[in-house]
Every structure is written in C-alpha cells, then in structure tokens.
Amino acid sequence: MRPGDRVVISFFPSWIAGEPDMAKFASALGGPGDGVLRDTVTIAEEALAPLPPSVSTETAAALPCAALTAWSAVVEQGAVRPGSVVVTQGTGGVSLFALQFAKRLGARVVATTSSEAKAERLGELGVDAIVNYRREADWTKRARELAGGPVDLVVEVGGADTLDASLRLVRPGGTIALIGVLSGAKASITLPLAVMRQVRLQGVTCGPRESLDAMLRAIAANGLDPCISDRFAFADLDADVADRRNGPVTRADPG
C-alpha cells in the first residue's frame, strides 16, 4: 500500500486469516481498548483492507463490524445459495446486511419486525415476507408459513427470548447463527430440538481480514445499502458521545 490509498481497518487487527483464538479476539478495536474515533490511528498494514474505488468511505465506515458479521453468518457459516430460505430478526445493522447478502445470493428471506415503518424499509431492501412479531400471537408459526419451505438459516440476534423459537423454525441440519443478545444473555432452550435434529448453533463475531477482503469485492461487484441512519461532522462527535453517555440507558429493541 502507498500513502493516499483508501483503506478500511479490520475489526480484529490480529485476525488476518484462519480460525480465531483468544489472542486474535483480544486485538478488537474499541471496548476496553482504543477505538478509531481519533484524528490519527496507527495500525499494522496487514490489518488494512484496500477499499475498492466504487465503495465510498462513508459506506466503508459501516462495514468492519455489522456487515462482516452478517457476511460471516450468511456466506461463510450459513453457506446460503440460490433457493436457500433465511429468517432474519429485526432491523438492526447485522440483520439488514444479512438480508441484503442473502438476497444477492438468490435466497428467499423472511424478516421479523415490530412496526409498519420498519416493515416498509425492509420492503425497500427486497425482503420476500415480513412478520410483525408484536401483532402475531404465534409469529414463529407465521414465519414458517411465509418461508414456504424449510428454513436453512436463522440470523439470531434476539438472544434469550428468541433462541428457542429459532430452534423451532430451522430445518433439521440447518444453522442458527448466534450473534446478538438483545433480550438477554442466558437462554432456556429445548435441547432435543437441536440434538435430535442435528441443528448447528454457530456463534459469529465479525471475521478475519481475508473475509473482509472477500466481502469488499462482493460489495464492489453487487452494491450494498449500509442503511446509515445518522451522520456527524467530526467536530460534533465529542458532544454526541457526551450526550449518549449522560442519557438514560435502555434495552435495545430487536425489531
């Protein structure tokens, strides 16, 4: 790489390729360590992925965490292909990226949400069917009906309140990509639904830089809407961060 090249930083700078380990996970940007909300960031060159000319810097800022997690769930762990059936939960970043990746691979996608406004956005992104889990007394049954066939992959972001339902949705031999814990971190599940049906419960946390490279190539070729909700000037960030720290803490809505 040369001075002036446009790049994006891998979320785990030490995870370049292969299987993860605790040392690679410990290199995560943000959390207890330094993030990238700074004027200058020093990072190893091997942790940088070249940004294709067709991918804007604004789009790239949304990709290393939510988008790569969705890519890992749908493409690498879920092995989604034309004709696959995928269920996504809610309208958070990971779920919206997962919807878009799955559609570009030729899958049928059923999404859950909690409001008509969010359902409209899902429709704009090309979802095949939508279940409003606040209106449907048995949203799991309705999602199964709308799927129109066995569900190959569930992108599970809900956590405690949705994992057992995901087990009832996915086909024998299918995959549940465990990503979020929006409704709680400890879940009670019906184990035979996983054991006797050989369901694969796969944890997903972003991915290595080689996967980031592959995802960027796919986005350059096929396009992607990062669904950015807010934009801030760098000068406004200190005030925004302070407001968020001082504001009330609420549990996220998975829908």
HELIX and SHEET records of a PDB file:
HELIX    1   1 MET A   22  ALA A   26  1                                   5    
HELIX    2   2 GLU A   45  ALA A   47  5                                   3    
HELIX    3   3 THR A   57  ALA A   60  1                                   4    
HELIX    4   4 LEU A   63  ALA A   67  3                                   5    
HELIX    5   5 LEU A   68  TRP A   71  1                                   4    
HELIX    6   6 SER A   72  GLN A   77  3                                   6    
HELIX    7   7 GLY A   93  ARG A  104  1                                  12    
HELIX    8   8 GLU A  116  GLU A  124  1                                   9    
HELIX    9   9 TRP A  139  ALA A  147  1                                   9    
HELIX   10  10 LEU A  163  LEU A  169  1                                   7    
HELIX   11  11 LEU A  191  VAL A  195  1                                   5    
HELIX   12  12 ARG A  209  ASN A  222  1                                  14    
HELIX   13  13 PHE A  234  ASP A  236  5                                   3    
HELIX   14  14 LEU A  237  ASN A  246  1                                  10    
SHEET    1   A 2 VAL A   7  ILE A   9  0                                        
SHEET    2   A 2 LEU A  48  PRO A  50 -1                                        
SHEET    1   B 6 ALA A 129  ASN A 132  0                                        
SHEET    2   B 6 ARG A 108  THR A 113  1                                        
SHEET    3   B 6 VAL A  85  GLN A  89  1                                        
SHEET    4   B 6 VAL A 151  GLU A 156  1                                        
SHEET    5   B 6 VAL A 170  LEU A 178  1                                        
SHEET    6   B 6 ARG A 200  GLY A 203  1                                        
END                                                                             
